[in-house]
Amino acid sequence: MKFDIKEILTLPTNVIIGVVLASSMILFAPSGFLNKLYMTDFRNEYGFIIGIVFVVMSSILFVNLFYKISKSISDEKERKISAINRKKKLKTLPRFQKAIVYGLFIENGDPVELPIHDANIQELEYWFIITKATLTYLASDVNNPEFPYILQPWVRDELKADEELMNSYRIANKEENERVIR
């Protein structure tokens, strides 16, 4: 029988748990229980190997669980920091970008075609403020393609919750529309 350490380390967690439970049951179960299962001789003959399997697999299980728990905590912390940074970014957007966001806000969830190569649109998409409404879209102008965008739900919620923020977006939209009309 050939053992490959790499295969043992990459076993799914549920398999490792099963091996740990089975080996611990054989090692630590009372003799009366093992007699009923006809495993007393097996434990006496292979107890040392079963003990090694139990220790190794328990260690691997502990490390895997520690890694997964710490990774999920780290990911959650990163998500919270990212959300805080996005909210800060929402308050410090340039006037033109605020006008774009407000224009999407007043569309109430309907997609609006925006130029895909515009730096302002790309920055808003980078900060998860807006998102493409679809993955594929037939562009009528190949040189300046437009794509349907919608507002991210969290932005809509922030604007509804903060009247001061909403007013700054409303004013920016009005000023930009007046600037374009002139």
JOBELKA-V710851 format. One record per residue. N is the residue number from 1. PHI is phi in degrees with one decimal (NA if undefined). PSI is psi in whole degrees, 0 to 359 (NA if undefined). D_CENTER is the distance of its C-alpha to the mean C-alpha in Angstrom with 2 decimals. Layout:
BEGIN
n->[N N]
phi->[PHI PHI]
psi->[PSI PSI]
d_center->[D_CENTER D_CENTER]
END
This chain:
BEGIN
n->[1 2 3 4 5 6 7 8 9 10 11 12 13 14 15 16 17 18 19 20 21 22 23 24 25 26 27 28 29 30 31 32 33 34 35 36 37 38 39 40 41 42 43 44 45 46 47 48 49 50 51 52 53 54 55 56 57 58 59 60 61 62 63 64 65 66 67 68 69 70 71 72 73 74 75 76 77 78 79 80 81 82 83 84 85 86 87 88 89 90 91 92 93 94 95 96 97 98 99 100 101 102 103 104 105 106 107 108 109 110 111 112 113 114 115 116 117 118 119 120 121 122 123 124 125 126 127 128 129 130 131 132 133 134 135 136 137 138 139 140 141 142 143 144 145 146 147 148 149 150 151 152 153 154 155 156 157 158 159 160 161 162 163 164 165 166 167 168 169 170 171 172 173 174 175 176 177 178 179 180 181 182]
phi->[NA -107.8 -106.9 -112.9 -58.5 -60.7 -66.8 -66.8 -69.5 -101.0 -64.6 -61.6 -59.2 -65.5 -70.3 -61.5 -60.5 -61.1 -66.1 -63.5 -64.7 -64.9 -67.8 -68.6 -65.2 -67.2 -73.1 -107.6 -71.5 -63.2 -59.6 -60.4 -66.7 -68.1 -62.1 -66.4 -91.6 59.1 -118.7 -64.3 -64.2 -61.9 -65.5 -66.4 -80.2 -115.0 -57.5 -64.0 -67.0 -62.6 -63.4 -63.2 -59.8 -61.4 -64.9 -64.6 -68.2 -64.9 -64.1 -61.9 -61.7 -60.8 -65.1 -60.6 -65.8 -61.2 -63.5 -65.1 -66.5 -66.4 -66.6 -66.6 -65.5 -63.7 -63.3 -65.3 -62.9 -64.6 -62.9 -66.0 -63.2 -62.4 -64.2 -63.5 -65.4 -66.0 -65.1 -62.5 -62.2 -58.7 -79.5 -109.5 -64.3 -63.9 -56.1 -63.3 -68.6 -62.5 -64.1 -62.5 -62.0 -65.2 -60.2 -70.2 -63.5 -73.6 -76.2 56.5 96.2 -77.0 -67.5 -125.2 -76.5 -130.6 -66.4 -70.1 -93.7 -70.9 -62.2 -64.2 -65.6 -63.0 -67.7 -62.8 -70.0 -59.8 -84.2 59.0 -88.3 -126.4 -146.4 -67.5 -79.7 -149.5 -90.2 -127.0 -158.9 -83.0 -90.1 -80.5 -116.6 -69.7 -74.4 -137.8 -68.8 -114.4 -132.7 -74.2 -119.8 -129.7 -82.2 -67.2 -57.1 -65.4 -69.3 -57.8 -64.2 -63.0 -65.9 -68.4 -80.8 -117.3 -63.9 -63.3 -63.8 -60.4 -62.5 -64.5 -72.7 -63.5 -65.1 -60.9 -64.2 -64.1 -63.7 -68.5 -65.2 -65.5 -66.2 -72.4 -70.2 -56.8]
psi->[129 130 132 116 321 319 323 319 336 13 146 150 321 328 317 317 317 317 318 316 316 314 323 325 317 320 318 357 148 151 324 319 316 329 319 332 359 42 7 314 322 315 320 323 320 18 321 315 318 322 317 315 316 313 313 311 326 320 314 317 315 314 316 314 319 317 313 319 314 325 317 323 317 317 319 318 318 321 319 316 318 318 319 316 322 321 320 318 323 325 337 15 147 159 317 319 324 321 320 312 316 322 320 325 315 347 350 46 349 139 147 133 125 152 123 332 2 133 324 318 316 322 318 323 321 319 9 34 322 163 155 140 341 165 331 146 138 114 134 331 110 328 331 72 143 147 145 127 152 162 139 143 324 328 316 316 318 317 321 326 333 101 323 317 317 316 320 325 321 316 317 319 317 314 319 321 321 322 321 324 325 NA]
d_center->[40.89 38.54 35.42 32.61 30.60 27.61 27.50 27.83 24.97 22.59 23.61 21.03 20.72 22.58 25.44 25.71 25.89 28.59 30.59 30.43 31.62 34.33 35.64 35.66 37.52 40.11 40.52 40.66 42.06 45.66 48.35 49.55 46.20 46.09 49.72 48.81 46.15 48.67 46.34 48.51 50.03 46.67 45.35 48.58 48.55 44.87 43.83 43.31 40.95 39.07 38.79 37.36 34.81 33.88 33.51 31.56 29.15 28.70 27.90 25.35 23.77 23.79 22.21 19.44 18.69 18.95 16.55 13.85 14.50 14.63 11.40 9.57 11.82 11.23 7.43 8.46 11.36 9.78 7.85 11.37 13.23 11.52 12.37 15.81 16.39 15.62 18.06 20.54 20.30 21.06 24.27 25.37 25.02 28.29 30.56 30.08 26.28 26.82 29.27 26.83 24.24 27.10 28.41 25.19 25.21 28.75 28.01 26.19 23.43 25.70 24.66 26.70 27.62 26.98 27.92 25.07 26.59 27.23 25.80 25.17 23.11 21.08 20.48 19.44 16.98 15.69 15.12 13.32 16.56 17.62 16.36 18.48 19.75 20.25 19.72 23.48 26.30 29.97 30.96 34.59 34.95 33.83 34.62 32.54 30.01 28.41 25.26 24.30 21.69 20.46 19.30 15.78 16.26 15.38 18.15 20.55 20.06 20.68 23.75 25.10 24.74 26.33 29.75 30.52 27.43 28.35 31.91 30.99 29.08 32.02 34.52 32.66 32.63 36.33 37.28 35.53 37.15 40.53 40.06 39.35 42.28 44.84]
END
